Amino acid sequence: MPAPEGESSPTPGGGIRRIYLIRHGDAAPVARDGLVADPWLAPLTPRGRAQIGDLAEALAACGLDLLVTSAVPRALETAAILAGRTGLRPVVEEGLNELRAGEVLAGPPEEIRLAIREAY
């Protein structure tokens, strides 16, 4: 569909930018004695790597300019797969980390809301 009169074309390098938010591929919990040891360390599964590989193929033609990731290991792995296909070097942004349910999201609703606000 053409851009409305007076607006830029939605082409790479044009006046319109798109932001693609990608969480990560399918991840497996890290288990020790049947219990999740640390969800932070959960790696991508083979299925998750395949998902991101397919996504990287789809995004390759989009002309991405920047690839930003959190420091979460599965997000870094996701970014590495995307970088391999796009040629971009991932930029690690420490502030993009997930909330940890056991640490932040426990307690009365008002405390949870406050913890979420403070986490960001």
C-alpha positions as CSV (number, residue, x, y, z in Angstrom):
1,M,0.0,0.0,0.0
2,P,1.5,3.4,-0.9
3,A,2.2,5.9,1.8
4,P,-0.4,8.7,2.3
5,E,0.4,11.9,0.4
6,G,3.1,13.9,2.1
7,E,4.5,10.9,4.1
8,S,7.7,9.0,3.4
9,S,7.7,5.6,1.9
10,P,8.0,2.6,4.3
11,T,11.2,1.4,2.7
12,P,14.6,0.8,4.3
13,G,16.4,4.2,4.7
14,G,13.1,6.0,4.3
15,G,11.4,8.2,6.9
16,I,9.6,5.3,8.6
17,R,11.4,3.0,11.1
18,R,10.2,-0.3,12.4
19,I,11.1,-1.9,15.7
20,Y,11.0,-5.6,16.0
21,L,10.8,-7.0,19.5
22,I,11.9,-10.5,19.9
23,R,12.0,-12.3,23.3
24,H,14.1,-15.4,22.6
25,G,13.6,-18.9,21.2
26,D,12.2,-21.8,23.2
27,A,14.3,-22.3,26.3
28,A,14.7,-25.3,28.6
29,P,14.7,-25.0,32.4
30,V,18.0,-25.8,34.1
31,A,17.1,-28.6,36.4
32,R,19.0,-30.0,39.4
33,D,17.5,-32.9,41.2
34,G,14.2,-32.3,39.4
35,L,14.0,-28.6,40.4
36,V,14.7,-25.5,38.4
37,A,18.0,-24.3,39.6
38,D,18.2,-20.8,38.1
39,P,15.8,-19.7,35.3
40,W,18.3,-17.1,34.3
41,L,20.6,-19.9,32.9
42,A,17.9,-21.7,30.9
43,P,19.5,-22.2,27.4
44,L,17.8,-22.4,24.1
45,T,16.5,-25.8,23.1
46,P,17.2,-27.3,19.6
47,R,13.7,-26.2,18.8
48,G,14.4,-22.7,20.0
49,R,17.6,-22.5,17.9
50,A,15.5,-23.6,14.9
51,Q,12.8,-21.0,15.6
52,I,15.4,-18.2,15.7
53,G,17.1,-19.6,12.6
54,D,13.8,-19.4,10.7
55,L,13.2,-15.9,12.1
56,A,16.7,-14.8,11.0
57,E,15.9,-15.9,7.5
58,A,12.7,-13.9,7.5
59,L,14.3,-10.8,8.9
60,A,17.4,-11.0,6.6
61,A,15.5,-9.1,3.8
62,C,14.3,-6.3,6.2
63,G,17.5,-4.4,6.2
64,L,18.0,-4.2,10.0
65,D,20.2,-1.4,11.3
66,L,20.7,-2.4,14.9
67,L,20.5,-5.6,17.1
68,V,20.1,-5.0,20.8
69,T,19.9,-7.8,23.4
70,S,19.8,-8.3,27.1
71,A,22.6,-10.1,29.0
72,V,20.4,-13.1,29.7
73,P,22.3,-16.1,28.2
74,R,19.4,-17.4,26.0
75,A,18.9,-13.8,24.7
76,L,22.6,-13.6,23.9
77,E,22.3,-17.0,22.1
78,T,19.3,-15.7,20.2
79,A,21.1,-12.5,19.2
80,A,24.1,-14.5,18.1
81,I,22.0,-16.5,15.7
82,L,20.4,-13.4,14.3
83,A,23.8,-11.7,14.0
84,G,25.1,-14.6,12.0
85,R,22.4,-14.1,9.4
86,T,22.2,-10.3,9.4
87,G,25.8,-9.4,9.8
88,L,25.0,-7.1,12.7
89,R,27.0,-7.1,15.9
90,P,24.7,-7.4,18.9
91,V,24.7,-4.5,21.4
92,V,24.2,-5.8,25.0
93,E,22.0,-3.5,27.0
94,E,22.2,-4.5,30.7
95,G,18.9,-2.8,31.6
96,L,16.8,-5.1,29.5
97,N,16.8,-8.0,32.0
98,E,13.7,-10.0,33.0
99,L,12.0,-9.7,36.3
100,R,12.6,-12.8,38.4
101,A,9.3,-14.1,39.7
102,G,10.6,-15.5,43.0
103,E,12.4,-12.2,43.8
104,V,10.1,-9.5,42.6
105,L,6.6,-10.9,42.0
106,A,5.7,-12.2,45.5
107,G,3.5,-10.5,48.1
108,P,0.4,-8.3,48.2
109,P,-0.7,-6.8,44.9
110,E,0.3,-3.2,45.8
111,E,3.9,-4.4,46.7
112,I,4.0,-6.3,43.4
113,R,3.0,-3.2,41.4
114,L,5.6,-1.1,43.2
115,A,8.3,-3.8,42.7
116,I,7.5,-3.8,38.9
117,R,7.6,-0.1,38.7
118,E,10.9,0.1,40.5
119,A,12.4,-2.7,38.4
120,Y,12.1,-0.6,35.3
